[in-house]
Amino acid sequence: MLSDVEWLWLGIAAAFLAAVLRRYWLWQRQARPRRPDLRVEQAWRLWLAGTARHPDAALMPPGFDPGSIPEQVRDVIRTRLLETERRSLAEASPRTAVRRAILESASLGLHLEAILELEDCDREALLEGYQSGMEGLLPQAMQISFAQWCVLRLYGQLKYDDAVPKDWLHHFVLIGRPYIREKVRLARDSVLRLDSGARRIVQIYDELLEELIGELLSAAPKKKFVPPDLPHAPVPRARGG
């Protein structure tokens, strides 16, 4: 049986431990960029060289290899990265601007990934100007989107300390990938079968993804999200109106 004094000391120790753990948790959440003067050109070279640990390796599609990117495609990626850096540094919050560019690249890449899973005739119906035999251009476009995402994430990680596993981008990809696959499937149905219900649900998926992006743009740096339980994308119900 513990005495009153012993219970008092246990209470004090527990309170002290809780305070230490809270301070440690807050310290972990603080942004401590390793290279605040980093330029995107340097992040690009680090990524190509494979000398920096990337926070999103688990999210990459199978077989995605920076070394396989053709030289002419690298020139396109580099130009877009420099333009993104220029625009972001002119914003009131450069970190948020980089985060938005990452989410836009990730969204485009996931859409292209889903479209590549379709038959060629379905792609021709979905994509304006697409013709049979152009399927080689889609993997290249997806490669550009994923490469932009990767380099900007490395840039954001080193310059702003805004990239850790299970953070805002992981949350977006884990939710967005099944949503976008289902959205692309429904878009195909709305075009090929003139399904107006499928068309409305496609619009709802777009609205949900925009809402998600808006929420994640304001998420605290280094905040970790619980992985969503989404084995299959749920079909959203049509909203009133």
NORTAHU-V60389 format. One line per field, one symbol per residue. phi: phi as a letter, one per 40 degrees, with the letter a starting at -180 (. if undefined). A space follows every 10 residues. Layout:
phi=???
This chain:
phi=.ccdcccccc cccccccccc cccccccccc cbccbcccbc dccdcccccg cbcccbdccc cdgcbdcccc dccdcccccc cccccccccc ccbdcccccc cccccccccc ccdccccccc ccccccbcgc bdgcccccdc cccccccddc ccccdccccb fbaadgcdcd cccccccccc dccccccccc ccbfcccccc cdcccdcccc cccdcccccc dgcbbcdccb cbcccccccc h
